[in-house]
Structures are given as C-alpha cells and as structure tokens.
Amino acid sequence: MNISPLGIAIIGTGRAGLIHAGNFARSVPGARLVALADPVVESLAQAQKSLNVELGFADYQSVLERSDVQAVVIATPTAFHREIAVAAARAGKHVLCEKPMAMNVAECDAIIAAAGNAGIVLQIGFMRRYSESFVQAKARIDAGEIGAVVQVKTLTHGPSYPRPWMFDLKKSNGPLAEVNSHDFDTVRWFAGSDLVEVYAIAGNYRTPEALKEFPDFYDQVLLTARMANGTQACISGAQGVQYAYDARCEILGTHGLITIGTLHGNETVVCTKEKSLHRPSIVSWTNLFRDAYLAEDIDFVDCIRTQRTPRAAGRDGRAAVAAVTAGNASIRERNVQTVQN
C-alpha cells in the first residue's frame, strides 16, 4: 500500500529549527519538508537557500492554512510557543515543540488542552530520550542493574555566551530554562518520579554587560531537589564556559553507578614534542546529539502514523517548566520552593 509522505513545516529557522529542517528534508522516512516560516527575513532566506525549500513565509499562520502540511515543528523563542502550538492544534496540525515547552505552567496547560481537544500528537523536544547512551542507561536502570535509584546528578555547561535577549528573565526564564530543561527531564526520566521541592543558588560570573539593566540575570546555577519517590537530584547549569559543550550525568543506585557523557569529541590523542597531550573536545550540542535529533524526528512521524504517545509528551514538558519556575523563585527568594505538579 502506498502511503503519502507527511508534509512537515518548520516554524523558526534558528539552530534547532535548521537541525529539524535538515532531517525532514533528507533523512526522515515517510515525511517531506514542505515549508519554512520565520519573521526574520534574512534567516528565512538563508534557510530556504541552504535546504532548497521553495516555500517560505514570514507569518506562521500561512503555514497552518496549507492542506499539504500535516505537522509542524516549533523552534521559535519560548515566548511564542503557546500561541503557535495552540493555533497549530486548532488547525489540526500535529506538533513537535522544542524545549522549553512554554513560559509557565498555565501556558503548558493551554497547549495540552488544545492538543487533547484536537486529537493531535504533541511531542516535546527532549532529544536526550533518543540519545543512545541515555537510552542504554534507562534500560539498565529499568533492568535493576544498579538497584533502586537514589540520586541523579546531571549538568549542562554551554561554551557560548548567552544572547542579549536572554538577559531579560521575563523573556527567557534564564539558564534554568534555556540550558537545563533537558536536565530536568533527564532527572524525572531516570528517577521515575516528579520533582517536588527545589533549592537553587545562582550568579553572574561571565556576563558583566548584563548587570546594569538586568541585575537578576545569572549565567551559572546549581539546583538540588527532592523527588516524590525520595530520590535526590542535583542539576548544574552554566553559559559561556568556553572549554567545551559539556553534558554529563551520574545515576547512583543502592548497589551500583551509571555515568553518561564525556568531554572528548573522539578517541584521538595527540602527543607532541613539548610532552603535552591533546584531545579534541565536544564543541556544540549540535555535534553531540545529532543522531538523537534524527531519531526524535523519525519517532515523531511514527507517533503520528500509529497515534502513539511520544516518549516526551505534554506532561513531560509541563513538568520541566514547573521545575524551572520553582527554581527561579528559589533563586529570587533564597528558600526552598514547592514544584507545581
């Protein structure tokens, strides 16, 4: 039986949007890239040229009106996610929404309700659930190889400096959202439980230019948490570290330990006449998780075909946003905060 490929549109042509666009243009079976949308004319034109996509729109509504588009990937700044996702659901389009899902829990609830009413697939872009090393770790946890999970420590440190729009926490929710959303999801996934209490400390160590207008901006954060099932959690986030893209995780069980991640880009070691050793480091999340993004996009199409619930669904996106909100409140108020699950 011949099944027509699903028409996919990408809304937002920044770094994450281009990864998804490239996958759907070249590598996802049963799907084809139909159109791109972005109000930034230069970004849109460059993306159309690099991907050889004829249809490009400044207004995402134009994409939603097309009958040859069955699903959209939302890769815009977080502040626009709720508006676009709700509109897409009402138009009957399946949605893969990049993290963070939205700015607050109320916005997440609006997206989840719209998706439920429309009967569309809603997937959240937690691509670490598709990374081979993370998937293997989850399988070993579920097999009981380390006993009961009692502590999960995870970190994401990014080499690049935060973009100026991120300085305003009202628009970005800070590094806890932009950098550590994946860590919150990883902790929940491995612990098999929700975060219920968090305590966080933060500071601005690398971006003094933000201090005058945005004194509450932080580029480094450390958060500890208690899970509903008693598991302990610790999350570290940082921007502008320069040394590498650093994403690692440690899962401690009652009688074992699993570690994930390395700073090394590959196994090549260079020894020089100066008696020094050099190994390449991982320079970007786009390198580290390239295969995971592809697996995520392939699974999105399969979820639509089979009407299966995605590995990372609306509730998972909402839980991460709730933890971010509590973490930022803890930073502001310098106390323990309850997570709104």
Secondary structure as a PSIPRED ss2 file (coil, helix, strand):
# PSIPRED VFORMAT (PSIPRED V4.0)

   1 M C   1.000  0.000  0.000
   2 N C   1.000  0.000  0.000
   3 I C   1.000  0.000  0.000
   4 S C   1.000  0.000  0.000
   5 P C   1.000  0.000  0.000
   6 L E   0.000  0.000  1.000
   7 G E   0.000  0.000  1.000
   8 I E   0.000  0.000  1.000
   9 A E   0.000  0.000  1.000
  10 I E   0.000  0.000  1.000
  11 I E   0.000  0.000  1.000
  12 G C   1.000  0.000  0.000
  13 T C   1.000  0.000  0.000
  14 G C   1.000  0.000  0.000
  15 R H   0.000  1.000  0.000
  16 A H   0.000  1.000  0.000
  17 G H   0.000  1.000  0.000
  18 L H   0.000  1.000  0.000
  19 I H   0.000  1.000  0.000
  20 H H   0.000  1.000  0.000
  21 A H   0.000  1.000  0.000
  22 G H   0.000  1.000  0.000
  23 N H   0.000  1.000  0.000
  24 F H   0.000  1.000  0.000
  25 A H   0.000  1.000  0.000
  26 R H   0.000  1.000  0.000
  27 S C   1.000  0.000  0.000
  28 V C   1.000  0.000  0.000
  29 P C   1.000  0.000  0.000
  30 G C   1.000  0.000  0.000
  31 A E   0.000  0.000  1.000
  32 R E   0.000  0.000  1.000
  33 L E   0.000  0.000  1.000
  34 V E   0.000  0.000  1.000
  35 A E   0.000  0.000  1.000
  36 L E   0.000  0.000  1.000
  37 A E   0.000  0.000  1.000
  38 D C   1.000  0.000  0.000
  39 P C   1.000  0.000  0.000
  40 V C   1.000  0.000  0.000
  41 V H   0.000  1.000  0.000
  42 E H   0.000  1.000  0.000
  43 S H   0.000  1.000  0.000
  44 L H   0.000  1.000  0.000
  45 A H   0.000  1.000  0.000
  46 Q H   0.000  1.000  0.000
  47 A H   0.000  1.000  0.000
  48 Q H   0.000  1.000  0.000
  49 K H   0.000  1.000  0.000
  50 S H   0.000  1.000  0.000
  51 L H   0.000  1.000  0.000
  52 N C   1.000  0.000  0.000
  53 V C   1.000  0.000  0.000
  54 E C   1.000  0.000  0.000
  55 L E   0.000  0.000  1.000
  56 G E   0.000  0.000  1.000
  57 F E   0.000  0.000  1.000
  58 A C   1.000  0.000  0.000
  59 D C   1.000  0.000  0.000
  60 Y H   0.000  1.000  0.000
  61 Q H   0.000  1.000  0.000
  62 S H   0.000  1.000  0.000
  63 V H   0.000  1.000  0.000
  64 L H   0.000  1.000  0.000
  65 E C   1.000  0.000  0.000
  66 R C   1.000  0.000  0.000
  67 S C   1.000  0.000  0.000
  68 D C   1.000  0.000  0.000
  69 V C   1.000  0.000  0.000
  70 Q C   1.000  0.000  0.000
  71 A E   0.000  0.000  1.000
  72 V E   0.000  0.000  1.000
  73 V E   0.000  0.000  1.000
  74 I E   0.000  0.000  1.000
  75 A C   1.000  0.000  0.000
  76 T C   1.000  0.000  0.000
  77 P C   1.000  0.000  0.000
  78 T H   0.000  1.000  0.000
  79 A H   0.000  1.000  0.000
  80 F H   0.000  1.000  0.000
  81 H H   0.000  1.000  0.000
  82 R H   0.000  1.000  0.000
  83 E H   0.000  1.000  0.000
  84 I H   0.000  1.000  0.000
  85 A H   0.000  1.000  0.000
  86 V H   0.000  1.000  0.000
  87 A H   0.000  1.000  0.000
  88 A H   0.000  1.000  0.000
  89 A H   0.000  1.000  0.000
  90 R H   0.000  1.000  0.000
  91 A C   1.000  0.000  0.000
  92 G C   1.000  0.000  0.000
  93 K C   1.000  0.000  0.000
  94 H E   0.000  0.000  1.000
  95 V E   0.000  0.000  1.000
  96 L E   0.000  0.000  1.000
  97 C E   0.000  0.000  1.000
  98 E C   1.000  0.000  0.000
  99 K C   1.000  0.000  0.000
 100 P C   1.000  0.000  0.000
 101 M C   1.000  0.000  0.000
 102 A C   1.000  0.000  0.000
 103 M C   1.000  0.000  0.000
 104 N C   1.000  0.000  0.000
 105 V H   0.000  1.000  0.000
 106 A H   0.000  1.000  0.000
 107 E H   0.000  1.000  0.000
 108 C H   0.000  1.000  0.000
 109 D H   0.000  1.000  0.000
 110 A H   0.000  1.000  0.000
 111 I H   0.000  1.000  0.000
 112 I H   0.000  1.000  0.000
 113 A H   0.000  1.000  0.000
 114 A H   0.000  1.000  0.000
 115 A H   0.000  1.000  0.000
 116 G H   0.000  1.000  0.000
 117 N H   0.000  1.000  0.000
 118 A H   0.000  1.000  0.000
 119 G C   1.000  0.000  0.000
 120 I C   1.000  0.000  0.000
 121 V C   1.000  0.000  0.000
 122 L E   0.000  0.000  1.000
 123 Q E   0.000  0.000  1.000
 124 I E   0.000  0.000  1.000
 125 G C   1.000  0.000  0.000
 126 F C   1.000  0.000  0.000
 127 M H   0.000  1.000  0.000
 128 R H   0.000  1.000  0.000
 129 R H   0.000  1.000  0.000
 130 Y H   0.000  1.000  0.000
 131 S C   1.000  0.000  0.000
 132 E H   0.000  1.000  0.000
 133 S H   0.000  1.000  0.000
 134 F H   0.000  1.000  0.000
 135 V H   0.000  1.000  0.000
 136 Q H   0.000  1.000  0.000
 137 A H   0.000  1.000  0.000
 138 K H   0.000  1.000  0.000
 139 A H   0.000  1.000  0.000
 140 R H   0.000  1.000  0.000
 141 I H   0.000  1.000  0.000
 142 D H   0.000  1.000  0.000
 143 A C   1.000  0.000  0.000
 144 G C   1.000  0.000  0.000
 145 E C   1.000  0.000  0.000
 146 I C   1.000  0.000  0.000
 147 G C   1.000  0.000  0.000
 148 A C   1.000  0.000  0.000
 149 V E   0.000  0.000  1.000
 150 V E   0.000  0.000  1.000
 151 Q E   0.000  0.000  1.000
 152 V E   0.000  0.000  1.000
 153 K E   0.000  0.000  1.000
 154 T E   0.000  0.000  1.000
 155 L E   0.000  0.000  1.000
 156 T E   0.000  0.000  1.000
 157 H E   0.000  0.000  1.000
 158 G C   1.000  0.000  0.000
 159 P C   1.000  0.000  0.000
 160 S C   1.000  0.000  0.000
 161 Y C   1.000  0.000  0.000
 162 P C   1.000  0.000  0.000
 163 R C   1.000  0.000  0.000
 164 P H   0.000  1.000  0.000
 165 W H   0.000  1.000  0.000
 166 M H   0.000  1.000  0.000
 167 F H   0.000  1.000  0.000
 168 D C   1.000  0.000  0.000
 169 L H   0.000  1.000  0.000
 170 K H   0.000  1.000  0.000
 171 K H   0.000  1.000  0.000
 172 S H   0.000  1.000  0.000
 173 N C   1.000  0.000  0.000
 174 G H   0.000  1.000  0.000
 175 P H   0.000  1.000  0.000
 176 L H   0.000  1.000  0.000
 177 A H   0.000  1.000  0.000
 178 E H   0.000  1.000  0.000
 179 V C   1.000  0.000  0.000
 180 N C   1.000  0.000  0.000
 181 S H   0.000  1.000  0.000
 182 H H   0.000  1.000  0.000
 183 D H   0.000  1.000  0.000
 184 F H   0.000  1.000  0.000
 185 D H   0.000  1.000  0.000
 186 T H   0.000  1.000  0.000
 187 V H   0.000  1.000  0.000
 188 R H   0.000  1.000  0.000
 189 W H   0.000  1.000  0.000
 190 F H   0.000  1.000  0.000
 191 A H   0.000  1.000  0.000
 192 G C   1.000  0.000  0.000
 193 S C   1.000  0.000  0.000
 194 D C   1.000  0.000  0.000
 195 L E   0.000  0.000  1.000
 196 V E   0.000  0.000  1.000
 197 E E   0.000  0.000  1.000
 198 V E   0.000  0.000  1.000
 199 Y E   0.000  0.000  1.000
 200 A E   0.000  0.000  1.000
 201 I E   0.000  0.000  1.000
 202 A E   0.000  0.000  1.000
 203 G E   0.000  0.000  1.000
 204 N C   1.000  0.000  0.000
 205 Y C   1.000  0.000  0.000
 206 R C   1.000  0.000  0.000
 207 T C   1.000  0.000  0.000
 208 P H   0.000  1.000  0.000
 209 E H   0.000  1.000  0.000
 210 A H   0.000  1.000  0.000
 211 L C   1.000  0.000  0.000
 212 K C   1.000  0.000  0.000
 213 E C   1.000  0.000  0.000
 214 F C   1.000  0.000  0.000
 215 P C   1.000  0.000  0.000
 216 D C   1.000  0.000  0.000
 217 F C   1.000  0.000  0.000
 218 Y C   1.000  0.000  0.000
 219 D C   1.000  0.000  0.000
 220 Q E   0.000  0.000  1.000
 221 V E   0.000  0.000  1.000
 222 L E   0.000  0.000  1.000
 223 L E   0.000  0.000  1.000
 224 T E   0.000  0.000  1.000
 225 A E   0.000  0.000  1.000
 226 R E   0.000  0.000  1.000
 227 M E   0.000  0.000  1.000
 228 A C   1.000  0.000  0.000
 229 N C   1.000  0.000  0.000
 230 G C   1.000  0.000  0.000
 231 T C   1.000  0.000  0.000
 232 Q E   0.000  0.000  1.000
 233 A E   0.000  0.000  1.000
 234 C E   0.000  0.000  1.000
 235 I E   0.000  0.000  1.000
 236 S E   0.000  0.000  1.000
 237 G E   0.000  0.000  1.000
 238 A E   0.000  0.000  1.000
 239 Q C   1.000  0.000  0.000
 240 G C   1.000  0.000  0.000
 241 V C   1.000  0.000  0.000
 242 Q C   1.000  0.000  0.000
 243 Y C   1.000  0.000  0.000
 244 A C   1.000  0.000  0.000
 245 Y C   1.000  0.000  0.000
 246 D E   0.000  0.000  1.000
 247 A E   0.000  0.000  1.000
 248 R E   0.000  0.000  1.000
 249 C E   0.000  0.000  1.000
 250 E E   0.000  0.000  1.000
 251 I E   0.000  0.000  1.000
 252 L E   0.000  0.000  1.000
 253 G E   0.000  0.000  1.000
 254 T C   1.000  0.000  0.000
 255 H C   1.000  0.000  0.000
 256 G E   0.000  0.000  1.000
 257 L E   0.000  0.000  1.000
 258 I E   0.000  0.000  1.000
 259 T E   0.000  0.000  1.000
 260 I E   0.000  0.000  1.000
 261 G C   1.000  0.000  0.000
 262 T C   1.000  0.000  0.000
 263 L C   1.000  0.000  0.000
 264 H E   0.000  0.000  1.000
 265 G C   1.000  0.000  0.000
 266 N C   1.000  0.000  0.000
 267 E C   1.000  0.000  0.000
 268 T C   1.000  0.000  0.000
 269 V C   1.000  0.000  0.000
 270 V E   0.000  0.000  1.000
 271 C E   0.000  0.000  1.000
 272 T C   1.000  0.000  0.000
 273 K C   1.000  0.000  0.000
 274 E C   1.000  0.000  0.000
 275 K C   1.000  0.000  0.000
 276 S C   1.000  0.000  0.000
 277 L E   0.000  0.000  1.000
 278 H E   0.000  0.000  1.000
 279 R C   1.000  0.000  0.000
 280 P C   1.000  0.000  0.000
 281 S E   0.000  0.000  1.000
 282 I C   1.000  0.000  0.000
 283 V C   1.000  0.000  0.000
 284 S C   1.000  0.000  0.000
 285 W H   0.000  1.000  0.000
 286 T H   0.000  1.000  0.000
 287 N H   0.000  1.000  0.000
 288 L H   0.000  1.000  0.000
 289 F C   1.000  0.000  0.000
 290 R H   0.000  1.000  0.000
 291 D H   0.000  1.000  0.000
 292 A H   0.000  1.000  0.000
 293 Y H   0.000  1.000  0.000
 294 L H   0.000  1.000  0.000
 295 A H   0.000  1.000  0.000
 296 E H   0.000  1.000  0.000
 297 D H   0.000  1.000  0.000
 298 I H   0.000  1.000  0.000
 299 D H   0.000  1.000  0.000
 300 F H   0.000  1.000  0.000
 301 V H   0.000  1.000  0.000
 302 D H   0.000  1.000  0.000
 303 C H   0.000  1.000  0.000
 304 I H   0.000  1.000  0.000
 305 R H   0.000  1.000  0.000
 306 T H   0.000  1.000  0.000
 307 Q C   1.000  0.000  0.000
 308 R C   1.000  0.000  0.000
 309 T C   1.000  0.000  0.000
 310 P C   1.000  0.000  0.000
 311 R C   1.000  0.000  0.000
 312 A C   1.000  0.000  0.000
 313 A C   1.000  0.000  0.000
 314 G H   0.000  1.000  0.000
 315 R H   0.000  1.000  0.000
 316 D H   0.000  1.000  0.000
 317 G H   0.000  1.000  0.000
 318 R H   0.000  1.000  0.000
 319 A H   0.000  1.000  0.000
 320 A H   0.000  1.000  0.000
 321 V H   0.000  1.000  0.000
 322 A H   0.000  1.000  0.000
 323 A H   0.000  1.000  0.000
 324 V H   0.000  1.000  0.000
 325 T H   0.000  1.000  0.000
 326 A H   0.000  1.000  0.000
 327 G H   0.000  1.000  0.000
 328 N H   0.000  1.000  0.000
 329 A H   0.000  1.000  0.000
 330 S H   0.000  1.000  0.000
 331 I H   0.000  1.000  0.000
 332 R H   0.000  1.000  0.000
 333 E H   0.000  1.000  0.000
 334 R C   1.000  0.000  0.000
 335 N C   1.000  0.000  0.000
 336 V C   1.000  0.000  0.000
 337 Q E   0.000  0.000  1.000
 338 T E   0.000  0.000  1.000
 339 V C   1.000  0.000  0.000
 340 Q C   1.000  0.000  0.000
 341 N C   1.000  0.000  0.000
